[in-house]
Amino acid sequence: MTSRGSGGIDADALAIDARLTEIARELNLLLNVTPMNGAEAWADFERSGFESAPTLQSRPLDFDADLVKRDLYNVEIERVEDSALNPLFRAKRDEIARQITLLERASDTVHLRSMENPGNR
């Protein structure tokens, strides 16, 4: 059994919570889902009379999605014996994994489009 912190939560749970939080923050989700050309895309959309969908440019990821996922799944959630916290940590890990996948797919889509249209980089 691990030592308990002042609030009755064991040290393993606190460490796992801190690590999941750190990984989630490293993703910069809000920044990475914000298009680089938002104002320009809006202006183009407005000029088209709101008829033609704007082309949004995703930011290049500043992390390797595979390495972050590996790090995420290396967090030893199974060490948490608390039956209330363990499923919460697993759900948080799954949420972070889905965010990584979302960012990875958005980045891949932009990369593929730039390969199809080299002049639009």
Protein Blocks (a to p, Z undefined) as FASTA:
>chain_A
ZZddfkopafklmmmmmmmmmmmmmnommlmmpcfklmmmmmmmmmnoomaccddddddd
fbdfklmmmmmmmpcfklpmbfklmmmmmmmmmmmmmmmmmmmmmmmmmmmmmmmmmmlZ
Z
